Amino acid sequence: MAERSNPVADNRLFYNVYVCRNCNAKIRVSSQKVLRRNEVRCRNCGSSALRPKHKELRKLKV
């Protein structure tokens, strides 16, 4: 798989970005707040189940 070539863009796209497991909304928040579990909730659905945004490259469906 190809690697991303621009570390500045990687930081902007993936650093401290989490995705709600219920509604797939993106939230930018520090990882310490996410690890404490009850400090951060989703803006849309109110869930505290968050995961880091996937960093792997995806193939486009044609």
N, C-alpha and C positions, 0 to 999 in steps of 0.2 A: 504494500500500500504506500502511496506517496505521502510524504510528510509536508506539513505546512512550512513555508519558507520565511514568514514574517513574524518574529516573536512579539512585536508591538501589537499587531492585529490579534494574535492569540490571547494576549493579556486582556485586550478590550472585549473580546468575544466570550472568553471562558473564565477569567479570574473573578471569583466571588459571584458567579452566576449560578443560580439554582432553579430547578424546575419543579413545579407542584406535581405530585404523583396522581392527583385526582383530575385536575383540569388542564394540566400542561402549561400553565402560565409561567413566564420567566420572571424571576425576582433577583435583583442584585443586592446581596447582603453579605456581611462578613461571616466567615465560616465558624467563628466562635459563637455567634448568636444561634446558628443553626444547630450546633452540637449541644447547646443547652436545651434544645427541643421545644420549650414552650415560649421562647422569646419572639419567635418569628412565625407568622401565620400568612397564608396566601391571601392576597387582596380580593380575589374573586370568590373563592369557596370557603375560606376560613380554616382550611386544613393546615396542620403542622407537619405533614409528611412531605419533605422536600428531598430531592436528589441533586447531585451536581450535574451540570449540563454535559452531555457526552462530547468528548473531544475527538473522536475518531472521524475520519472522512467517510462520507456516505456516497454511494453511487446514485446518480440520477436515474429515475425510472423513465424510460423512453416509450 
